């Protein structure tokens, strides 16, 4: 069926809310940025068209 991913635009408020709920921190309180530590997160939003095309 092809690519199931779409580009969505998130406000900074939504990014902060997602980080607050899903971000993982190590024992020193630093944000874990290793992709292997995270599973997918479903985000709802409006489709953003690529204005360059």
C-alpha positions in Angstrom: 0.0 0.0 0.0 3.0 2.3 0.1 4.0 4.9 2.6 1.6 5.2 5.6 3.3 8.3 7.0 2.2 11.8 6.5 3.7 15.1 7.5 1.9 17.0 10.2 2.5 20.3 11.9 2.7 20.4 15.7 2.6 23.5 17.8 5.4 24.0 20.4 2.7 23.4 23.0 2.0 19.9 21.5 5.7 19.1 21.4 6.1 20.0 25.0 3.0 18.0 26.0 4.3 14.9 24.1 7.7 15.3 25.8 6.1 15.6 29.2 4.1 12.4 28.7 6.5 10.2 26.8 10.1 11.4 27.2 12.6 9.2 29.0 15.4 10.5 31.2 18.5 8.7 32.5 19.6 8.5 36.1 21.3 11.9 35.8 18.1 13.6 34.6 19.3 13.9 31.0 16.9 13.3 28.1 17.5 10.0 26.4 17.8 10.6 22.7 18.6 7.0 21.6 15.9 5.9 19.2 16.0 2.3 20.5 14.5 3.5 23.8 11.3 4.7 22.2 8.4 3.1 20.4 6.1 4.9 17.9 3.7 7.6 19.1 0.5 8.2 17.2 -0.1 11.9 16.6 -3.3 13.3 15.1 -3.1 16.5 13.1 -3.9 18.2 9.9 -2.0 17.2 6.7 0.7 19.7 5.8 1.3 20.1 2.1 4.9 20.5 0.9 4.8 24.0 -0.5 8.1 23.5 -2.4 6.5 21.3 -5.0 
